Amino acid sequence: MADNRSSEPPLLEVNNLFTHFDTPRGIAHAVDGVSFTLERGRTLGIVGESGSGKSVLSRTIIDILAKDGSVLHEGEILFEGRDLRQLPEKEMREIRGREIAMVFQDPMSSLNPVKKIGKQITEVLTKRLGMTKHGANQRAAELIDSVGIPDAEQQLTRFPMHLSGGMRQRVAIAIAMACEPKLLIADEPTTALDVTIQAQILDLLREQQRERNMSVILITHNLGIVSGYTDDVAVMYAGRIAERCSTDELIAHPRMPYTEALMNSAPALADPPHTRLNAIPGLPPNLLNVPAGCRFHARCPYVQDKCKSDMPELLAEDNPDHTFACWHPLANSKAGEATSGSAQQ
């Protein structure tokens, strides 16, 4: 994607964020010291296997996790300079949906199955923006039309159950766009859809972003999706960021062995049907009992003794904008070969 970096302060800045869950079996380290920035108009991909902390991170940002004392937080979430974690709940509710919107993996988790599509959109417009009923009805039809749903007027009278999965996701995007948010978080928005519909939804998100100069966080387990639709990437593993840089840089020069493993396990469009995927050996660590050292060491083909005992920090080597947490990173010139030296002495 084109470089559209701005000289303005970042829209979102996450600093040393922790989200832990107090469970009967112990503390689960779901998000463990995550930091990143997101500039206006750019798309950040957050990629990793299931259980890596991606979705918990997104829900922490918009503050929709349980508030019963079982969730433990530390760190800062600065949105336009305001620390969201310090805001009163009433003020956070105003930001959530209006300035920061979210599209979930399953649109039925955010759509009311017994309420017509039009009613669900107009409620957002009247309650959030104070629009009249007539104005909200007109705007709802415009929003439905803008996300590529034909016969907008007719579709507004239907219930979610009458729509296909792809159409439901388009409706969810229309609702998310209703208040013209500055930041959209899309959490695995295409996972339940077939390949053709996936591409349509991703194209739609990119179109909506460009029209509004909106920032986007795209959460996915698929590096193939990230490569075509994001400007920057953060690779997460076991609650931590393992590698972070521009998307083009990551695809050309992955430095973290986990990133390489994700790339090798992604299906290719040219693969014939029923091609066996290259699964990453082993399983992610138990977040109730995270291992010492690099959290990927039990699955890493380049593991050495230091990897098992010392936690590597997220640092840069020859490119200050490309950081990775690895004692023995892949060679910069050729992914797949571990360097004989170390980026972190």
Buried (B, 14 or more C-beta within 10 A) or exposed (E): BEEEEEEEEBBBBBBEBBBBBEEEEEBBBBBBBBBBBBBBBBBBBBBBBEBBBBBBBBBBBBBEBEEEEEBBBEBBBBBBEEEBBEBEEEEBEEBBBBBBBBBBBBBBEBBEEEEBBBBBBBBBBBEEBEBEEEBBBBBBBEBBBBBBBEEBEEBBEBBBEEBEBBBBBBBBBBBBBBBEBBBBBBBBBBBBBEEEBBBBBBEBBBEBBEEBEBBBBBBBBBBBBBBBBBBBBBBBBBBBBBBBBBBBBBBEBBBBBBBBBBBBBBEEEEEEEEEEEEEBEEEBBBBEEBBEBBBBBBBBEBBEEBBBEEBBEBEBBEEEEBBBBBBBBBBBEEBEEBBEEBBBE
